[in-house]
C-alpha cells in the first residue's frame, strides 16, 4: 500500500477522489439542502465533482436548492479543488511539522507543477499569497458594488462578494443567481472584477510567480511567454468575435448600448477560458458563437493554475511543431530555445487524448439524448472536459448515465488524462536498449 501511494500521480488522483467522497457525504446531509429539496445522491455527487473540479456545471439551482451551509461546502470544495488537494495537504504539513517527507514533497510537486523539488515550499507559499490577495481584493470590489449598486444588505453583499470572488479566481463558475451572470451582462463593476480574477487564476501559479520576480519580458521563460501572449491573443480574438456575432440583429447583446455590448463581449470572450459564468443565454446564441466558444473552451487557460482545457502551452507547442515541420526545421525552436522531443510527445498525447475523449463522449451523448442538436451536445462535452461549466441548458435534462459521463470528464479534465493514466499504470517498464528505426509513410 505504501508503494502504491508513493507514486505522485496516484496520490494526486486518490486525493481528489477522497475529496469527492467527502463532499458528496456532506451535501447529502439534511442541513445542506433547502426545505423540501430531496436527498438525491446523483445531484450531490454531480455538484461535488463539479465544485471539486472547478467546473460549474449544475443540475440544480445553487441558490435555492442548497442552504447557506451547503453553499459553504460547495465553496470549500471549489477552494480546495482549485488550490490542489495535495498542495493543501503539504501546506498543512508545513504548518504543523515544519518539514516535509519526500513522498509528500513529490505529491505536492506533481499537484503544483513545480519544476524542482527544492521549489515546492516557495511555490506553495507564493500560491497561497496570490490566492489570498486576489480573492480579497475582488471580494471587496464585488461586495461594494452589490451593496451600493444593487441595494443588498451588508451581510448579503459580503457573502455574494466572497462567493463569486472565490468562484471566479478558481475558474469554477458557480454563482448564487439562477441565471449566473446574465443579470450583470453590461455592468463593468461586476463583470470587470470577475474577469480580472479568472484571468489571474487562469494564468497558472508558475507564470504568476515568474511575473512577480522577473519584470522584464526578455527574461521570461518560454512557458511564461507562451502563456501570457497566448492568453492576450485569445482574449482579444474571443472578445472581438463574440461582439461581432452577438451584436448583429437578433443577437444576445443587441438590447444593450455600445458600452454594455463591449462589457458583454469581454465577458463572452473570457468566460469560455474555463471560468463558467455565462452572461448570455447560450441556448439562443448563434451557431458561430457556439463554435468559437467551443474552441476557446477546448484550448483553455494556463498550466498549473485553476484553468482547464488542453492548456495554451499545449496548443501553441503543437502549432510550433507544425510550423517547424512545414519549414523543414530539424528542431522545434521557440524564443531561441529548443523544445525537447519529450515535451512535444507530451503535448501531442494530451491533445489526442482530449480529442478522443470528447469525440467518444459526444457520440455517446448523441445515442442517449433525443431531440438535442449535436452542436449542443459537443458544447456540453467540451465544457465538462475543459472544466468550464457553460451550458446550453441540457445538463439537468440528461439521463443519469450521461451525467455520470460528464462527471468522469470533469474529473479527467481537472486531474489530467496523463496523470490519471500514470496513476493506473501500476507497472512501468524502462527499456535499456533501443530497437532499429523505421519510417512509416505519414500523410
C-alpha positions, 0 to 999 in steps of 0.5 A, spaced: 500 500 500 505 504 501 508 503 494 502 504 491 501 511 494 508 513 493 507 514 486 505 522 485 500 521 480 496 516 484 496 520 490 494 526 486 488 522 483 486 518 490 486 525 493 481 528 489 477 522 489 477 522 497 475 529 496 469 527 492 467 522 497 467 527 502 463 532 499 458 528 496 457 525 504 456 532 506 451 535 501 447 529 502 446 531 509 439 534 511 442 541 513 445 542 506 439 542 502 433 547 502 426 545 505 423 540 501 429 539 496 430 531 496 436 527 498 438 525 491 445 522 491 446 523 483 445 531 484 450 531 490 455 527 487 454 531 480 455 538 484 461 535 488 465 533 482 463 539 479 465 544 485 471 539 486 473 540 479 472 547 478 467 546 473 460 549 474 456 545 471 449 544 475 443 540 475 440 544 480 439 551 482 445 553 487 441 558 490 435 555 492 436 548 492 442 548 497 442 552 504 447 557 506 451 551 509 451 547 503 453 553 499 459 553 504 461 546 502 460 547 495 465 553 496 470 549 500 470 544 495 471 549 489 477 552 494 480 546 495 479 543 488 482 549 485 488 550 490 490 542 489 488 537 494 495 535 495 498 542 495 493 543 501 495 537 504 503 539 504 501 546 506 498 543 512 504 539 513 508 545 513 504 548 518 504 543 523 511 539 522 515 544 519 518 539 514 516 535 509 517 527 507 519 526 500 513 522 498 509 528 500 514 533 497 513 529 490 505 529 491 505 536 492 510 537 486 506 533 481 499 537 484 503 544 483 507 543 477 513 545 480 519 544 476 524 542 482 523 539 488 527 544 492 521 549 489 515 546 492 515 550 499 516 557 495 511 555 490 506 553 495 507 559 499 507 564 493 500 560 491 497 561 497 499 569 497 496 570 490 490 566 492 489 570 498 490 577 495 486 576 489 480 573 492 480 579 497 481 584 493 475 582 488 471 580 494 471 587 496 470 590 489 464 585 488 461 586 495 461 594 494 458 594 488 452 589 490 451 593 496 451 600 493 449 598 486 444 593 487 441 595 494 443 588 498 444 588 505 451 588 508 451 581 510 448 579 503 453 583 499 459 580 503 457 573 502 455 574 494 462 578 494 466 572 497 462 567 493 463 569 486 470 572 488 472 565 490 468 562 484 471 566 479 479 566 481 478 558 481 475 558 474 469 554 477 463 558 475 458 557 480 454 563 482 448 564 487 443 567 481 439 562 477 441 565 471 449 566 473 451 572 470 446 574 465 443 579 470 450 583 470 451 582 462 453 590 461 455 592 468 463 593 468 463 593 476 461 586 476 463 583 470 470 587 470 472 584 477 470 577 475 474 577 469 480 580 472 480 574 477 479 568 472 484 571 468 489 571 474 487 564 476 487 562 469 494 564 468 497 558 472 501 559 479 508 558 475 507 564 470 504 568 476 510 567 480 515 568 474 511 575 473 512 577 480 520 576 480 522 577 473 519 584 470 522 584 464 519 580 458 526 578 455 527 574 461 521 570 461 521 563 460 518 560 454 512 557 458 511 564 461 511 567 454 507 562 451 502 563 456 501 570 457 501 572 449 497 566 448 492 568 453 492 576 450 491 573 443 485 569 445 482 574 449 482 579 444 480 574 438 474 571 443 472 578 445 472 581 438 468 575 435 463 574 440 461 582 439 461 581 432 456 575 432 452 577 438 451 584 436 448 583 429 440 583 429 437 578 433 443 577 437 444 576 445 447 583 446 443 587 441 438 590 447 444 593 450 448 600 448 455 600 445 458 600 452 454 594 455 455 590 448 463 591 449 462 589 457 458 583 454 463 581 449 469 581 454 465 577 458 463 572 452 470 572 450 473 570 457 468 566 460 469 560 455 477 560 458 474 555 463 471 560 468 463 558 467 459 564 468 455 565 462 452 572 461 448 570 455 443 565 454 447 560 450 441 556 448 439 562 443 446 564 441 448 563 434 451 557 431 458 561 430 458 563 437 457 556 439 463 554 435 468 559 437 466 558 444 467 551 443 474 552 441 476 557 446 473 552 451 477 546 448 484 550 448 483 553 455 487 557 460 494 556 463 498 550 466 498 549 473 493 554 475 485 553 476 484 553 468 482 547 464 482 545 457 488 542 453 492 548 456 495 554 451 502 551 452 499 545 449 496 548 443 501 553 441 507 547 442 503 543 437 502 549 432 510 550 433 511 543 431 507 544 425 510 550 423 517 547 424 515 541 420 512 545 414 519 549 414 523 543 414 526 545 421 530 539 424 528 542 431 522 545 434 525 552 436 521 557 440 524 564 443 531 561 441 530 555 445 529 548 443 523 544 445 525 537 447 522 531 443 519 529 450 515 535 451 512 535 444 510 527 445 507 530 451 503 535 448 501 531 442 498 525 447 494 530 451 491 533 445 489 526 442 487 524 448 482 530 449 480 529 442 478 522 443 475 523 449 470 528 447 469 525 440 467 518 444 463 522 449 459 526 444 457 520 440 455 517 446 451 523 448 448 523 441 445 515 442 442 517 449 439 524 448 433 525 443 431 531 440 438 535 442 442 538 436 449 535 436 452 542 436 449 542 443 451 536 445 459 537 443 458 544 447 456 540 453 462 535 452 467 540 451 465 544 457 465 538 462 472 536 459 475 543 459 472 544 466 468 550 464 461 549 466 457 553 460 451 550 458 446 550 453 441 548 458 441 540 457 445 538 463 439 537 468 435 534 462 440 528 461 439 521 463 443 519 469 448 515 465 450 521 461 451 525 467 455 520 470 459 521 463 460 528 464 462 527 471 468 522 469 470 528 464 470 533 469 474 529 473 479 527 467 479 534 465 481 537 472 486 531 474 489 530 467 488 524 462 496 523 463 496 523 470 490 519 471 493 514 466 500 514 470 496 513 476 493 506 473 499 504 470 501 500 476 507 497 472 512 501 468 517 498 464 524 502 462 527 499 456 535 499 456 536 498 449 533 501 443 530 497 437 532 499 429 528 505 426 523 505 421 519 510 417 512 509 416 509 513 410 505 519 414 500 523 410 
